[in-house]
Amino acid sequence: MGYAKKRIGRNGKPRYTAVYVDLRGSERSAGTFGSERAASRAWHDAEAELRQGRVGDPARGRQTFRKYVEERWLPNHVLEPTTREKYTYYLGAHILPALGPMRMADIFPEHIREWIARMQREGQSAWTIQYCKTSILSSIFTTALNDQVTYIHPCRGVKIPTVPATVRTIITPEQLDVLYGALPDADARLLVETAIESGLRWGELAELRVRDLDMATRMLTVSRKVIEVNREFHPDGRRFLVRLYPRDKEYRRLKLSPQITAKLQAHIKAHGLGPDGLLFARRAAEPPATR
């Protein structure tokens, strides 16, 4: 149950603060007024909004976009390390300089359209604009809307430039022969052959271990990947991070040809690899033979 709290202002006249109780049982202010009647109306309205599910504190909408992103959204949003690294870069380079000083409640679709137009004038690519608006800004304001920091989603209905499809360049057999011949050793050639046959990405190939390949059935299980991140975004400050799921966040199995399986088996035997040994790793060069 709310109430109007009386206090004496600097001019000696009474002022009344509208106080209501939120869902956590804490007292909140709905504003200060010159009459008890106005304060009572304000706390009644606040309680009505609580019953309608509009439980946000209006003061939260008055924080700046930069403060909300840097202190609330980015630290608490669940992101892959590589995604967090990209978000941090694009926020600092393209989003915070334009929207950072604005209050969350003051950002409307017109401001997003102005920001997009400015990005175009600055020569930013359509892909960059799409990534900043669709992946980052929309995610920020979806969270803010769900948390009732704001009551509108300023990104909705705002169009972005068309992103042209990327043209893929497919090398010819002759070009492949040149690249294959330039590889430094047999291990590198086997890595490329395995990549061509399996379609695995670099991070999946780099984390393949002996136990992932069933020699009897020639079935290869892809269940991990390694990613490269800036040390700032690695939990232990390292350069590489192993994730216990590959592309699309689910393991998959594929059958290799007898030819590549035989080569991998010979490779494992030649290097004396155990079940947990990496199939493709930077190995120390053998010392020169002594006479």
CORRAFEN-V96219 format. One record per pair of residues at least 4 apart in sequence whose C-alpha atoms are under 6 Angstrom apart, sorted by sequence separation. I is the first residue (numbers start at 0). J is the second residue. If there is no record, write none. Layout:
i=I j=J
i=I j=J
This chain:
i=7 j=11
i=8 j=12
i=20 j=24
i=21 j=25
i=49 j=53
i=65 j=69
i=66 j=70
i=67 j=71
i=68 j=72
i=69 j=73
i=72 j=76
i=86 j=90
i=89 j=93
i=90 j=94
i=91 j=95
i=95 j=99
i=119 j=123
i=129 j=133
i=130 j=134
i=131 j=135
i=132 j=136
i=133 j=137
i=137 j=141
i=140 j=144
i=143 j=147
i=144 j=148
i=170 j=174
i=175 j=179
i=176 j=180
i=193 j=197
i=194 j=198
i=199 j=203
i=213 j=217
i=233 j=237
i=244 j=248
i=267 j=271
i=272 j=276
i=7 j=12
i=8 j=13
i=20 j=25
i=48 j=53
i=49 j=54
i=68 j=73
i=78 j=83
i=90 j=95
i=118 j=123
i=143 j=148
i=144 j=149
i=194 j=199
i=213 j=218
i=244 j=249
i=267 j=272
i=7 j=13
i=20 j=26
i=32 j=38
i=143 j=149
i=144 j=150
i=212 j=218
i=230 j=236
i=6 j=13
i=7 j=14
i=19 j=26
i=20 j=27
i=212 j=219
i=230 j=237
i=6 j=14
i=19 j=27
i=211 j=219
i=230 j=238
i=5 j=14
i=18 j=27
i=211 j=220
i=5 j=15
i=18 j=28
i=228 j=238
i=4 j=15
i=17 j=28
i=227 j=238
i=3 j=15
i=4 j=16
i=17 j=29
i=140 j=152
i=227 j=239
i=3 j=16
i=17 j=30
i=226 j=239
i=3 j=17
i=16 j=30
i=226 j=240
i=16 j=31
i=225 j=240
i=2 j=18
i=15 j=31
i=225 j=241
i=1 j=18
i=15 j=32
i=137 j=154
i=224 j=241
i=1 j=19
i=14 j=32
i=206 j=224
i=224 j=242
i=14 j=33
i=223 j=242
i=15 j=35
i=223 j=243
i=17 j=38
i=203 j=224
i=223 j=244
i=224 j=245
i=202 j=224
i=222 j=244
i=223 j=245
i=15 j=38
i=19 j=42
i=202 j=225
i=222 j=245
i=17 j=41
i=18 j=42
i=202 j=226
i=17 j=42
i=222 j=250
i=221 j=250
i=221 j=251
i=220 j=251
i=220 j=252
i=219 j=252
i=65 j=99
i=219 j=253
i=3 j=38
i=64 j=99
i=125 j=160
i=218 j=253
i=3 j=39
i=126 j=162
i=218 j=254
i=63 j=100
i=64 j=101
i=125 j=162
i=217 j=254
i=63 j=101
i=64 j=102
i=217 j=255
i=63 j=102
i=64 j=103
i=62 j=102
i=63 j=103
i=1 j=42
i=61 j=102
i=60 j=103
i=60 j=104
i=104 j=149
i=108 j=153
i=107 j=153
i=108 j=154
i=210 j=274
i=209 j=274
i=208 j=275
i=209 j=276
i=208 j=276
i=208 j=277
i=207 j=277
i=208 j=278
i=207 j=278
i=205 j=279
i=60 j=148
i=59 j=148
i=60 j=149
i=55 j=147
i=81 j=228
i=80 j=232
